[in-house]
């Protein structure tokens, strides 16, 4: 494989930079599930090696051996957070104006915010935030839209949302574009509670730390609620999973069903048959990543860059100050805030 390889079969040619756990356990399995649409033309890291993933052996080439981006339609960058700025500069030096970029969360660390501007050197940029493409989100949103829950009161992610990923999940379920204000405070038993107020008037609570094995998701409405844990309470709907031959085949809330096709189901093996939806979250994220790749195949770019950057900034302030409010000097979507955050990142090193 090399950066100058070309495909003659109509597939998009993708080069993957980084070979960590994310690539081994999610990216490569998802790419194998959609290999009719993508051809991996290069797998790059600091040093050469042979990688075993998704039931195959993959030759890994030193990134220093990539001399241009001819024949690369799409770059997928999944490297350590501190390596992102230098890797971006190296890729841009190869001529990236005709290459799309998928860059893993958190895109850049808060202290590297100034490097967000360099992303304009790529043709298009998106974020493979699988938590915004989880397959169980659609039946939950369909249930909300049907009116069976009544007026939405609150979304609760109990130990089922992590940092900026949890923010992305909440915004996607509640169909919000941004976060207006948020807080984080300790509660009982060593837990922390994040309260989000979104720009469409909805609200969400995320309880940390994440523990998918015991976590759950609940949507509370004025008439009823739904949860992925079976509840005895009246008017409580169950977000449930149907399993066949060890694979998840569908997700259902009442009359609202999301069927998984063969490619999606192939990414869900390994969980106990009686596991809840949230207990299957790692598998659901692999399916979500396949959803991102399908979105790219169809002309999209996954999760919007602006949304991912907001998630990172909000998460940073919640961790440091315990509060966030969107203003012209704090909202990373505002020109003044982008300028200020870039200056702060230069001061931070």
CORUR-V196508 format. One record per pair of residues at least 24 apart in sequence whose ideal C-beta (glycine too) atoms are under 10 Angstrom apart, sorted by sequence separation. I is the first residue (numbers start at 1). GAP is how many residues later the second one is. D is the distance in Angstrom with one decimal. If there is no record, write none. Layout:
BEGIN
I/GAP/D  I/GAP/D
END
This chain:
BEGIN
11/24/7.9  14/24/5.1  16/24/6.5  19/24/6.5  28/24/9.8  29/24/7.1  30/24/8.7  32/24/7.4  42/24/6.8  63/24/7.3  66/24/8.2  70/24/9.0  72/24/9.0  75/24/5.8  76/24/9.7  77/24/6.6  78/24/8.7  79/24/9.2  81/24/9.7  84/24/5.4  85/24/8.9  88/24/9.5  97/24/6.6  98/24/9.0  99/24/5.8  100/24/4.6  101/24/4.8  102/24/5.6  103/24/6.3  104/24/6.1  105/24/5.7  170/24/9.0  174/24/5.8  176/24/4.7  182/24/9.4  184/24/8.2  245/24/9.2  246/24/7.9  247/24/9.5  253/24/9.8  263/24/8.9  264/24/9.6  266/24/9.2  309/24/8.0  313/24/8.3  11/25/7.4  12/25/6.5  13/25/7.7  14/25/7.0  15/25/7.5  16/25/9.3  17/25/8.4  18/25/8.8  19/25/8.0  20/25/8.7  28/25/4.3  29/25/4.4  66/25/8.1  68/25/9.8  69/25/4.9  70/25/8.3  73/25/8.5  74/25/6.9  75/25/7.1  76/25/8.1  77/25/7.1  78/25/8.1  79/25/8.0  81/25/7.0  84/25/7.4  96/25/5.4  97/25/7.2  98/25/5.7  99/25/8.9  100/25/7.3  101/25/7.5  102/25/7.0  103/25/8.0  104/25/8.5  105/25/9.2  171/25/8.4  174/25/9.9  175/25/6.7  176/25/8.7  179/25/9.4  228/25/9.0  243/25/8.4  246/25/8.3  248/25/10.0  252/25/10.0  316/25/9.7  10/26/9.4  11/26/6.0  12/26/5.2  13/26/5.3  14/26/5.8  15/26/5.7  16/26/7.1  17/26/8.3  18/26/7.7  19/26/4.6  27/26/8.6  28/26/4.6  29/26/8.7  64/26/8.3  68/26/5.2  69/26/5.9  72/26/8.9  73/26/6.8  74/26/4.8  75/26/5.0  76/26/4.8  77/26/4.7  78/26/4.3  81/26/9.6  85/26/10.0  89/26/8.3  92/26/6.3  95/26/9.1  96/26/4.8  97/26/6.1  100/26/7.5  101/26/9.5  102/26/4.9  104/26/9.8  105/26/8.6  170/26/5.8  174/26/6.9  176/26/6.0  227/26/9.5  246/26/9.6  251/26/6.5  261/26/9.9  264/26/6.0  306/26/7.6  307/26/9.1  9/27/9.1  10/27/8.6  11/27/5.7  12/27/7.3  13/27/8.3  14/27/6.8  15/27/3.9  16/27/5.1  17/27/4.8  18/27/6.5  19/27/9.2  24/27/6.8  26/27/9.6  27/27/9.2  28/27/9.6  29/27/9.9  42/27/9.8  63/27/6.7  67/27/6.9  68/27/6.2  69/27/5.9  72/27/5.5  73/27/6.6  74/27/7.5  75/27/7.0  76/27/8.1  77/27/6.5  78/27/9.5  81/27/7.8  82/27/7.2  85/27/5.3  88/27/6.2  91/27/9.7  92/27/9.1  96/27/7.4  102/27/9.9  167/27/8.2  171/27/6.5  174/27/9.4  175/27/8.1  176/27/9.8  226/27/5.3  241/27/8.9  246/27/7.2  248/27/9.4  260/27/6.8  263/27/6.4  264/27/8.1  306/27/5.7  11/28/4.3  13/28/4.7  14/28/8.3  15/28/7.5  16/28/7.0  17/28/7.6  18/28/9.6  19/28/9.7  23/28/8.2  24/28/8.1  25/28/7.5  26/28/9.8  28/28/7.8  63/28/8.6  66/28/6.6  68/28/9.9  69/28/9.2  70/28/8.9  71/28/9.9  72/28/9.2  74/28/6.7  75/28/8.2  76/28/7.9  81/28/5.1  84/28/6.6  88/28/9.8  92/28/9.8  93/28/9.5  166/28/7.3  170/28/7.4  171/28/9.0  174/28/4.2  176/28/8.9  226/28/7.8  243/28/8.2  245/28/10.0  313/28/7.0  10/29/9.6  11/29/9.6  12/29/9.8  13/29/8.8  14/29/9.8  15/29/6.6  16/29/9.3  24/29/4.3  25/29/9.0  42/29/9.0  69/29/7.4  70/29/9.5  82/29/9.5  85/29/8.7  86/29/9.6  89/29/7.0  92/29/4.6  96/29/10.0  144/29/8.1  167/29/7.1  171/29/9.4  173/29/9.0  174/29/8.3  243/29/9.3  244/29/9.6  248/29/8.9  251/29/9.5  258/29/9.9  261/29/9.6  309/29/9.0  9/30/7.3  11/30/9.4  19/30/7.7  23/30/7.3  24/30/8.2  28/30/7.0  41/30/6.3  42/30/7.1  69/30/4.9  77/30/9.6  81/30/9.7  82/30/8.2  85/30/4.7  88/30/5.6  91/30/8.6  92/30/7.7  131/30/7.8  144/30/8.5  145/30/9.2  166/30/9.0  174/30/6.4  224/30/9.2  226/30/9.5  241/30/9.0  243/30/5.2  260/30/9.8  264/30/9.6  7/31/9.2  8/31/9.9  41/31/6.4  44/31/9.4  81/31/8.1  84/31/7.0  88/31/7.3  91/31/8.1  131/31/8.3  141/31/8.4  144/31/8.6  163/31/9.5  167/31/9.7  171/31/9.3  173/31/7.9  243/31/8.5  263/31/9.0  7/32/4.8  19/32/5.5  39/32/9.9  41/32/8.8  89/32/9.4  137/32/7.6  140/32/9.8  141/32/6.4  159/32/8.1  170/32/8.6  241/32/9.4  243/32/8.5  248/32/6.6  309/32/9.3  6/33/9.4  41/33/9.7  42/33/9.3  43/33/9.8  44/33/9.6  46/33/9.2  85/33/8.0  88/33/8.3  131/33/8.8  132/33/8.8  140/33/6.0  141/33/8.7  158/33/9.2  161/33/8.1  170/33/9.1  171/33/8.5  241/33/9.5  251/33/8.6  5/34/8.0  7/34/7.3  19/34/8.4  24/34/9.2  39/34/9.2  45/34/8.4  88/34/8.9  131/34/4.3  134/34/9.8  140/34/10.0  141/34/7.0  170/34/4.1  219/34/9.0  241/34/7.7  5/35/9.5  6/35/8.0  23/35/9.3  38/35/8.9  44/35/9.5  129/35/8.3  130/35/8.3  131/35/7.5  132/35/9.9  133/35/9.5  134/35/6.9  137/35/5.9  138/35/9.9  158/35/9.9  169/35/8.8  170/35/8.9  241/35/7.5  248/35/6.8  5/36/4.1  38/36/7.7  40/36/9.2  129/36/7.1  131/36/8.9  132/36/4.7  133/36/10.0  137/36/5.7  170/36/6.7  240/36/8.3  241/36/5.4  247/36/9.2  248/36/8.1  251/36/9.8  4/37/8.4  5/37/7.2  23/37/9.9  46/37/8.7  131/37/4.9  132/37/6.8  136/37/9.5  156/37/10.0  157/37/8.8  167/37/8.8  169/37/8.5  239/37/8.4  240/37/7.3  243/37/9.3  1/38/9.4  3/38/7.0  4/38/9.1  38/38/9.6  129/38/9.8  130/38/9.1  131/38/4.6  132/38/9.9  134/38/8.0  166/38/8.7  238/38/9.7  239/38/5.5  241/38/9.5  1/39/6.9  2/39/7.0  3/39/5.2  19/39/8.1  129/39/5.0  130/39/9.8  131/39/9.4  132/39/7.6  133/39/8.0  134/39/8.9  157/39/9.8  167/39/7.8  238/39/9.6  239/39/8.9  241/39/6.7  248/39/7.9  1/40/5.6  2/40/6.1  129/40/9.0  131/40/9.9  132/40/4.4  166/40/4.7  1/41/4.8  3/41/8.2  19/41/5.6  46/41/9.9  127/41/8.7  131/41/7.6  132/41/9.3  154/41/9.4  155/41/8.6  166/41/9.6  1/42/6.6  16/42/9.0  18/42/9.9  154/42/9.9  166/42/8.0  241/42/9.9  1/43/9.3  44/43/9.3  129/43/8.7  155/43/9.4  161/43/8.6  163/43/9.3  241/43/9.3  16/44/9.4  161/44/9.6  162/44/8.8  166/44/7.6  173/44/8.3  18/45/9.2  31/45/8.4  161/45/4.4  163/45/8.4  165/45/8.6  174/45/9.0  15/46/9.4  17/46/6.4  160/46/8.1  161/46/8.3  162/46/7.7  163/46/9.9  173/46/7.5  230/46/8.7  44/47/9.7  75/47/7.6  155/47/7.3  157/47/6.9  158/47/8.3  159/47/9.0  160/47/8.4  161/47/7.8  162/47/8.0  163/47/8.3  229/47/6.1  15/48/9.9  74/48/9.9  154/48/8.2  155/48/7.5  156/48/7.3  157/48/7.3  158/48/8.3  159/48/5.9  160/48/9.9  162/48/4.2  169/48/8.5  228/48/5.0  229/48/9.0  17/49/8.4  27/49/6.3  74/49/9.4  152/49/9.1  153/49/9.3  154/49/5.6  155/49/4.1  156/49/5.0  157/49/4.6  158/49/4.8  159/49/7.2  161/49/6.7  162/49/9.8  227/49/9.3  228/49/4.0  229/49/8.2  73/50/9.1  74/50/9.2  75/50/9.7  78/50/8.2  152/50/6.0  153/50/8.1  154/50/6.7  155/50/7.3  156/50/8.0  157/50/7.1  158/50/9.6  159/50/6.8  160/50/6.8  162/50/9.2  227/50/9.6  228/50/5.3  229/50/9.7  15/51/7.5  27/51/6.3  77/51/9.6  152/51/8.7  154/51/6.2  155/51/8.8  156/51/7.4  157/51/9.2  159/51/5.7  160/51/8.2  227/51/9.6  228/51/8.5  26/52/8.9  74/52/9.7  76/52/7.1  158/52/9.9  159/52/4.4  160/52/6.5  228/52/9.3  23/53/8.1  69/53/9.7  157/53/8.9  158/53/9.2  159/53/7.5  162/53/9.9  228/53/10.0  15/54/7.8  22/54/10.0  159/54/8.7  160/54/9.2  161/54/8.2  23/55/5.3  159/55/6.0  160/55/3.6  13/56/10.0  15/56/8.8  22/56/4.9  23/56/9.4  158/56/8.5  159/56/3.5  160/56/6.2  161/56/8.4  1/57/8.2  13/57/10.0  15/57/4.8  21/57/9.4  22/57/9.6  106/57/8.0  107/57/9.2  158/57/5.6  159/57/7.5  160/57/5.4  1/58/6.2  3/58/8.4  13/58/5.8  14/58/7.4  15/58/9.0  16/58/9.5  17/58/6.4  18/58/8.0  20/58/6.5  105/58/8.8  106/58/5.5  144/58/9.9  157/58/7.5  158/58/5.1  159/58/9.9  160/58/9.5  1/59/9.2  2/59/7.2  13/59/5.7  14/59/6.8  15/59/7.6  16/59/7.9  17/59/7.0  18/59/6.4  19/59/8.5  20/59/7.5  105/59/5.9  106/59/9.3  157/59/8.3  158/59/7.3  217/59/9.3  1/60/6.8  3/60/9.8  12/60/9.6  13/60/4.7  14/60/4.5  15/60/5.5  16/60/4.7  17/60/4.8  18/60/3.9  19/60/9.2  20/60/7.4  105/60/6.8  156/60/8.1  157/60/5.7  158/60/7.1  216/60/6.9  217/60/7.3  12/61/4.7  13/61/7.1  14/61/7.4  15/61/7.3  16/61/8.1  17/61/7.1  18/61/4.2  156/61/7.0  157/61/8.3  215/61/8.6  216/61/8.5  217/61/5.8  3/62/8.3  4/62/9.2  11/62/8.8  12/62/5.6  14/62/6.0  15/62/9.4  16/62/7.2  17/62/6.2  18/62/7.9  155/62/7.7  156/62/4.4  213/62/8.6  214/62/9.5  215/62/9.9  216/62/5.4  2/63/8.1  3/63/4.6  4/63/8.1  105/63/7.9  155/63/7.5  156/63/7.7  212/63/9.4  213/63/9.2  215/63/4.7  216/63/8.9  2/64/8.0  3/64/6.9  4/64/6.8  6/64/7.9  7/64/7.8  154/64/8.3  155/64/5.4  156/64/6.9  212/64/9.0  214/64/8.7  215/64/7.7  217/64/9.6  2/65/9.2  3/65/6.3  4/65/8.9  5/65/9.2  6/65/4.3  18/65/8.4  154/65/7.8  155/65/7.7  212/65/9.8  213/65/8.6  214/65/8.1  3/66/6.2  4/66/5.2  5/66/5.2  6/66/9.4  7/66/8.4  17/66/9.5  18/66/9.9  153/66/8.5  154/66/4.9  212/66/5.6  213/66/5.6  215/66/7.6  3/67/7.0  4/67/5.0  5/67/8.4  6/67/9.8  152/67/7.2  153/67/4.5  154/67/8.9  211/67/9.4  212/67/5.7  2/68/9.8  3/68/6.5  4/68/8.5  152/68/7.8  153/68/5.9  160/68/8.4  210/68/9.9  211/68/9.8  212/68/8.0  213/68/9.4  2/69/8.0  3/69/5.6  18/69/8.2  152/69/5.6  153/69/6.3  156/69/9.2  158/69/9.3  212/69/4.4  2/70/9.7  17/70/6.3  149/70/6.5  150/70/9.6  151/70/6.2  152/70/8.0  212/70/7.0  17/71/9.8  149/71/7.8  150/71/4.3  151/71/4.3  154/71/9.3  156/71/8.6  158/71/9.1  210/71/8.8  3/72/9.7  149/72/2.9  150/72/3.5  151/72/7.9  153/72/8.4  212/72/9.4  17/73/9.1  148/73/8.0  149/73/7.5  150/73/3.1  212/73/9.8  17/74/7.3  147/74/8.9  149/74/5.8  150/74/6.7  27/75/9.4  144/75/6.6  148/75/7.0  149/75/5.0  150/75/9.5  15/76/9.3  143/76/7.6  147/76/8.2  148/76/6.2  149/76/6.7  27/77/8.6  140/77/7.7  144/77/7.6  149/77/6.7  26/78/9.8  141/78/9.5  143/78/9.2  148/78/8.8  140/79/6.3  137/80/9.7  23/81/9.1  136/81/8.1  143/81/9.2  22/82/6.5  144/82/8.6  22/83/9.7  134/83/9.7  143/83/6.0  15/84/8.7  17/84/9.8  20/84/9.6  150/85/9.3  13/86/9.7  14/86/9.2  16/86/9.5  17/86/9.4  18/86/7.8  140/86/6.8  149/86/8.9  17/87/10.0  139/87/9.1  148/87/9.2  12/88/8.7  14/88/8.5  140/88/9.2  149/88/7.8  148/89/7.4  3/91/7.8  136/92/7.6  143/94/6.8  143/96/8.4  140/97/9.7  30/98/8.9  140/99/6.5  30/100/8.6  139/100/7.1  27/101/7.9  139/101/9.8  26/102/9.0  27/103/10.0  136/103/6.3  26/104/7.3  136/104/9.7  149/104/9.6  136/105/8.0  148/105/9.0  149/105/9.7  22/106/9.4  135/106/9.8  148/106/6.5  146/107/9.5  148/107/8.4  22/108/9.9  146/108/8.1  148/108/8.9  143/109/9.6  144/109/9.4  146/109/7.7  143/110/4.5  146/110/7.0  139/111/8.9  140/111/8.8  142/111/7.6  143/111/6.1  145/111/8.9  136/112/9.6  139/112/5.5  141/112/9.7  142/112/9.2  143/112/8.3  144/112/9.3  169/112/9.9  206/112/9.7  135/113/8.2  138/113/8.1  139/113/6.2  140/113/6.1  142/113/8.7  143/113/4.9  137/114/9.3  139/114/4.7  142/114/4.1  135/115/9.1  136/115/4.6  138/115/9.8  139/115/8.4  141/115/8.6  142/115/8.7  135/116/5.9  136/116/9.3  139/116/9.3  140/116/7.9  142/116/8.4  160/116/9.7  165/116/9.9  134/117/9.3  136/117/8.4  139/117/4.2  160/117/9.2  161/117/9.7  138/118/8.0  139/118/6.2  140/118/9.3  160/118/4.6  196/118/8.4  138/119/9.3  139/119/4.9  159/119/8.2  160/119/9.4  162/119/9.5  169/119/9.7  138/120/4.9  158/120/8.5  161/120/9.7  165/120/8.7  194/120/9.4  137/121/8.5  157/121/8.7  160/121/6.8  194/121/9.1  136/122/6.8  196/122/9.4  135/123/5.4  195/123/9.8  134/124/9.8  135/124/9.4  194/124/6.2  135/125/6.3  194/125/10.0  192/126/9.2  177/127/9.0  192/127/9.6  197/127/9.9  199/127/7.9  178/128/8.8  179/128/9.8  194/128/9.5  195/128/9.8  196/128/9.2  197/128/9.3  135/129/6.6  177/129/9.0  178/129/7.6  197/129/9.7  177/130/7.4  184/130/9.9  192/130/9.2  194/130/9.8  172/131/8.4  176/131/9.7  179/131/6.7  184/131/9.3  135/132/9.9  171/132/9.7  178/132/6.0  179/132/8.2  182/132/6.0  135/133/9.1  177/133/9.1  178/133/9.8  181/133/9.5  182/133/9.3  184/133/9.0  185/133/9.7  179/134/9.5  184/134/4.2  168/135/6.5  172/135/9.1  179/135/5.3  182/135/8.2  183/135/7.4  184/135/7.2  171/136/6.8  178/136/9.1  182/136/6.0  184/136/9.7  186/136/9.1  140/137/9.6  184/137/8.6  185/137/6.1  139/138/9.9  183/138/9.5  184/138/4.9  185/138/9.0  168/139/7.0  171/139/8.7  179/139/9.8  183/139/6.3  184/139/7.3  167/140/9.0  168/140/7.2  171/140/7.9  182/140/9.4  183/140/5.0  184/140/8.6  136/141/5.2  167/141/9.5  170/141/9.7  182/141/7.0  183/141/7.7  135/142/9.3  136/142/8.7  168/142/9.5  169/142/9.9  181/142/7.6  182/142/4.6  183/142/9.4  134/143/9.0  164/143/9.9  167/143/8.0  168/143/5.5  181/143/6.4  182/143/8.0  134/144/10.0  136/144/8.9  164/144/7.3  167/144/4.4  180/144/9.1  181/144/4.4  182/144/9.1  136/145/9.4  164/145/9.5  166/145/8.7  167/145/9.0  179/145/7.0  180/145/7.3  181/145/6.8  164/146/8.9  165/146/7.9  179/146/9.3  180/146/5.3  181/146/9.7  134/147/7.9  137/147/9.3  164/147/3.8  167/147/6.0  179/147/6.6  180/147/9.9  135/148/9.6  136/148/6.3  163/148/8.2  164/148/5.3  167/148/6.4  178/148/6.7  135/149/6.1  163/149/8.8  164/149/9.0  166/149/8.5  181/149/10.0  131/150/8.8  134/150/5.0  135/150/9.8  164/150/7.6  165/150/9.2  130/151/10.0  133/151/9.5  134/151/6.9  136/151/9.2  137/151/8.5  163/151/9.8  164/151/4.5  167/151/8.9  180/151/9.1  133/152/8.7  135/152/4.9  136/152/9.4  163/152/5.0  164/152/8.9  179/152/9.0  131/153/8.9  134/153/7.4  135/153/6.8  138/153/9.8  162/153/9.6  163/153/9.5  178/153/7.5  130/154/8.2  131/154/6.6  133/154/8.0  134/154/4.7  137/154/9.6  164/154/9.9  178/154/9.7  130/155/4.4  133/155/3.9  134/155/10.0  135/155/9.1  163/155/8.9  178/155/7.0  129/156/9.8  130/156/7.4  132/156/7.4  133/156/7.3  135/156/7.2  163/156/8.0  177/156/9.2  130/157/8.0  131/157/6.5  133/157/8.2  134/157/8.2  130/158/3.4  131/158/9.8  133/158/3.7  129/159/8.2  130/159/4.3  132/159/8.8  133/159/5.4  128/160/8.9  129/160/9.2  130/160/8.6  132/160/8.2  133/160/9.5  128/161/6.0  130/161/7.4  133/161/8.8  130/162/6.2  133/162/7.3  128/163/9.7  129/163/7.4  132/163/10.0  128/164/4.6  127/165/8.5  128/165/7.9  126/166/8.0  128/167/9.5  128/168/8.5  126/169/8.3  133/169/7.7  126/170/7.0  132/170/8.0  133/170/7.6  132/171/4.7  124/172/9.4  130/172/8.9  131/172/8.5  132/172/9.1  128/173/9.4  129/173/6.7  130/173/8.6  126/174/7.2  127/174/8.1  128/174/5.2  129/174/3.6  124/175/9.9  126/175/2.8  127/175/5.7  128/175/7.1  129/175/9.0  132/175/7.9  124/176/9.5  125/176/6.8  126/176/4.0  127/176/4.4  132/176/9.0  124/177/5.3  125/177/9.6  126/177/6.5  127/177/7.2  123/178/9.9  126/178/7.0  127/178/5.9  129/178/7.9  125/179/9.4  126/179/6.3  127/179/9.6  129/179/5.9  132/179/9.6  125/180/5.1  127/180/7.7  128/180/9.5  131/180/9.7  124/181/9.2  127/181/4.0  126/182/8.6  127/182/8.7  129/182/8.0  125/183/9.7  127/184/9.1  127/185/10.0  119/186/6.9  116/189/8.0  102/190/7.5  116/190/9.7  119/190/9.6  102/191/8.7  116/192/10.0  116/193/6.1  102/194/7.0  100/196/7.6  113/196/8.1  116/196/9.5  105/198/8.4  107/198/6.9  102/199/7.4  103/199/9.8  110/199/10.0  113/199/8.4  101/200/8.7  102/200/6.2  108/200/9.8  113/200/7.7  100/201/6.8  102/201/9.5  107/201/5.3  108/201/8.1  103/202/8.1  106/202/7.3  107/202/5.9  110/202/6.5  105/203/5.9  106/203/8.5  109/203/7.8  110/203/6.7  113/203/9.2  101/204/9.3  104/204/9.4  105/204/9.9  107/204/9.0  108/204/7.4  103/205/8.5  106/205/7.4  107/205/6.2  110/205/8.5  111/205/9.0  105/206/7.5  106/206/4.2  110/206/4.2  105/207/7.4  106/207/9.4  109/207/8.5  110/207/8.7  106/209/7.6  110/209/9.4  105/210/9.9  106/210/8.8  110/210/8.7  54/213/9.9  76/216/10.0  116/216/8.2  76/217/9.2  74/219/9.5  113/219/7.8  76/220/9.6  117/221/8.1  74/222/6.9  110/222/10.0  116/222/7.7  73/223/9.8  74/223/9.9  113/224/10.0  114/224/9.4  113/225/8.1  114/225/9.9  116/225/8.5  117/225/7.0  116/226/7.9  36/227/9.1  74/227/9.6  113/227/9.5  114/227/7.9  115/227/9.0  33/228/9.7  35/228/9.6  113/228/4.5  114/228/4.1  33/229/8.8  34/229/6.5  113/229/5.9  114/229/8.0  116/229/9.0  33/230/4.3  113/230/9.2  114/230/8.8  115/230/7.8  32/231/9.2  33/231/7.6  110/231/7.9  113/231/7.2  114/231/4.5  33/232/9.6  113/232/4.0  114/232/5.8  30/233/9.0  33/233/5.8  111/233/8.2  112/233/5.9  113/233/9.1  30/234/9.8  32/234/8.7  33/234/6.0  110/234/8.4  111/234/5.4  112/234/9.9  114/234/9.5  32/235/9.3  110/235/7.1  111/235/9.4  113/235/8.7  109/236/8.6  111/236/9.1  112/236/8.4  29/237/8.3  30/237/6.7  108/237/8.5  111/237/4.0  112/237/9.0  29/238/6.0  110/238/7.8  111/238/6.3  109/239/9.2  26/241/8.6  33/253/8.5  33/254/9.0  30/255/9.6  34/255/9.8  38/255/6.7  26/256/8.4  30/256/6.0  33/256/9.3  34/256/6.1  37/256/7.4  25/257/8.1  29/257/6.1  30/257/8.3  33/257/5.4  34/257/10.0  37/257/7.7  30/258/8.9  31/258/9.0  32/258/9.9  38/258/8.5  26/259/6.7  27/259/9.3  30/259/4.4  31/259/8.8  34/259/5.1  37/259/8.8  38/259/7.4  25/260/9.7  26/260/5.3  29/260/8.5  30/260/4.6  33/260/8.3  34/260/6.7  37/260/4.6  25/261/7.8  29/261/8.6  30/261/9.0  33/261/9.8  36/261/9.4  37/261/9.3  26/262/9.2  27/262/6.8  30/262/8.0  31/262/6.9  34/262/9.6  22/263/10.0  26/263/5.4  30/263/5.9  34/263/7.1  26/264/9.4  30/264/9.6  27/266/9.1  22/267/9.3  14/279/8.9  12/281/9.3  14/282/9.1  12/284/7.6  12/285/6.8  11/286/9.4
END
